[in-house]
Amino acid sequence: MPTPTKGPRLGGGPAHERLMLANLAAALFTHKSIKTTETKAKRLRPVAERLITFAKKGDLHSRRRALAIIGDKSVIHELFTEIAPLVEHREGGYTRITKLGFRKGDNASMVQIELVLEPVNPKPQSAKKAAAAAAASNPAAAPVAEAPVAEAEPEAVEPDVAGADAVDAEAATAEIAADSAETPAEDVAK
């Protein structure tokens, strides 16, 4: 049988590579950050992200699939109970690779691969996208475009910083108050 032509393995055959990547993933989940060569880190990234995706699902089947790859129950427990809740709202990109330079002995490119555990700041949706999402989720309750919409009471804007920001906040409050003073009858007359 011919040898596979996928590419060079990391120091041996495919079984050795699987074991090495499993050990690297276990170290990554235990220490949250490890220093390794660039090639190993690039091969580790999809394995680690797949295991984190299993952990986010959190069911028994996912736990058993992750246990089949890593094999250490304490690491799997840490992955499912500590790491998964921290990346619950993240869509992907659970790892970060940072280049560190070259190793002194063999000039290998060294990197630090770490878990991205910072909370995700969701992007604010525009009003059109939010209305479209609401209409798509519940078409019976979608508002008619021609019907007049009652305006809500404007909220008071509290300035965070004194100075120019305070003036901008007061101007924005005045604009909101002027907009709410107009009646729907004036809108129709225009």
C-alpha positions in Angstrom: 0.0 0.0 0.0 1.4 3.4 -0.9 2.1 5.9 1.9 -0.4 8.8 2.2 0.7 12.0 0.4 -1.2 14.5 2.6 2.0 16.0 3.8 4.7 15.6 6.4 3.7 14.3 9.8 4.9 15.8 13.0 7.7 13.5 13.9 6.4 10.2 12.8 3.3 8.4 11.6 -0.3 9.4 11.8 -0.9 7.6 15.1 2.0 9.5 16.7 0.7 12.8 15.3 -2.8 12.1 16.8 -1.3 11.4 20.2 1.0 14.5 20.0 -1.9 16.7 19.1 -4.1 15.2 21.9 -1.3 15.9 24.4 -0.9 19.5 23.1 -4.6 20.1 23.4 -4.7 18.7 26.9 -1.9 21.0 27.9 -3.6 23.9 26.2 -6.9 23.3 28.1 -5.0 22.8 31.4 -2.7 25.9 31.2 -4.9 28.1 28.9 -1.7 29.0 27.0 1.3 27.0 25.7 4.5 27.8 23.9 5.3 25.5 20.9 6.5 25.5 17.3 4.5 27.3 14.7 3.9 24.1 12.7 2.5 22.2 15.8 0.3 25.2 16.7 -1.2 25.4 13.3 -2.0 21.7 13.4 -3.3 22.0 16.9 -5.7 24.8 16.2 -8.5 22.8 14.4 -8.3 20.0 16.9 -8.6 22.4 19.9 -11.5 24.3 18.3 -13.4 21.1 17.4 -13.0 20.0 21.1 -14.3 23.3 22.3 -17.3 23.0 20.0 -18.0 19.6 21.5 -17.8 21.2 25.0 -20.2 24.0 24.0 -22.8 21.3 23.0 -22.3 19.8 26.4 -24.3 16.6 26.0 -23.1 13.1 26.8 -22.3 12.1 23.2 -20.1 15.2 22.8 -18.3 14.4 26.1 -17.6 10.9 24.9 -16.3 12.1 21.6 -13.9 14.5 23.3 -12.9 11.8 25.7 -12.0 9.6 22.8 -9.6 12.2 21.5 -7.9 13.4 24.7 -8.5 10.4 27.1 -7.9 12.3 30.4 -11.1 12.7 32.4 -9.9 15.7 34.4 -9.0 17.7 31.3 -12.4 16.9 29.8 -14.1 17.9 33.0 -12.2 21.2 33.0 -13.0 21.8 29.3 -16.8 21.2 29.7 -17.3 22.9 33.1 -14.8 25.9 33.0 -13.9 26.7 29.4 -17.2 26.0 27.6 -19.2 28.6 29.6 -16.6 31.3 29.0 -16.8 30.8 25.2 -20.6 30.2 25.1 -21.5 33.3 23.0 -18.4 33.1 20.8 -19.1 31.9 17.2 -15.6 30.6 16.6 -12.0 31.6 16.9 -11.4 30.1 20.3 -7.6 30.2 20.0 -5.0 32.9 19.3 -1.5 32.3 17.9 1.2 34.9 18.6 4.7 34.7 17.1 7.5 34.8 19.6 10.7 34.6 17.5 13.0 31.7 16.8 14.4 29.0 19.0 18.1 29.2 19.8 19.0 25.6 19.1 17.5 24.9 15.7 16.1 28.3 14.7 12.5 26.9 14.7 9.7 29.5 14.6 8.2 29.6 18.1 4.7 30.7 18.9 2.4 31.0 21.9 -1.1 29.5 21.3 -3.7 30.5 23.9 -7.4 30.3 24.5 -9.5 33.4 23.8 -11.6 33.6 26.9 -12.5 37.3 26.8 -16.3 38.0 26.7 -17.7 38.8 23.3 -19.1 42.2 22.6 -22.0 41.7 20.2 -22.2 44.2 17.4 -25.3 46.5 17.6 -27.9 45.7 15.0 -29.3 48.5 12.9 -33.0 49.2 13.2 -33.8 47.7 9.8 -32.0 44.4 10.6 -33.7 44.2 14.0 -37.1 44.7 12.4 -36.4 42.2 9.7 -35.3 39.6 12.2 -38.4 40.2 14.3 -40.6 39.9 11.2 -38.9 36.7 10.2 -39.3 35.1 13.6 -43.0 36.0 13.9 -44.7 37.0 10.6 -48.2 37.3 12.2 -47.0 40.1 14.5 -45.1 42.0 11.9 -46.2 45.7 11.9 -47.8 47.2 8.8 -45.5 49.8 7.2 -48.3 52.4 6.6 -49.7 52.4 10.2 -48.6 55.3 12.4 -46.3 54.3 15.2 -46.6 55.9 18.6 -43.4 57.3 19.9 -42.1 56.4 23.3 -41.0 58.8 26.0 -37.4 59.9 25.3 -34.8 58.6 27.8 -32.7 61.1 29.7 -29.1 61.0 28.4 -26.5 61.1 31.2 -23.1 62.6 30.1 -20.2 60.4 31.0 -17.4 62.9 30.7 -17.6 66.7 31.4 -16.8 69.1 28.7 -17.5 68.7 25.0 -19.3 65.3 25.6 -21.7 67.0 28.0 -22.6 69.6 25.4 -23.1 66.9 22.8 -25.3 64.9 25.2 -27.4 68.0 25.9 -27.9 68.7 22.2 -28.9 65.1 21.6 -31.5 65.4 24.5 -32.9 68.6 23.0 -33.2 67.0 19.6 -35.1 64.0 21.1 -37.4 66.3 23.0 -38.1 68.3 19.8 -38.9 65.2 17.8 -41.3 63.9 20.5 -43.1 67.3 20.6 -44.3 66.9 17.0 -47.7 65.2 16.8 -48.7 62.6 14.2 -51.1 65.1 12.6 -48.1 67.4 11.8 -46.4 64.5 10.1 -49.4 63.8 7.9 -49.6 67.5 6.9 -46.0 67.5 5.7 
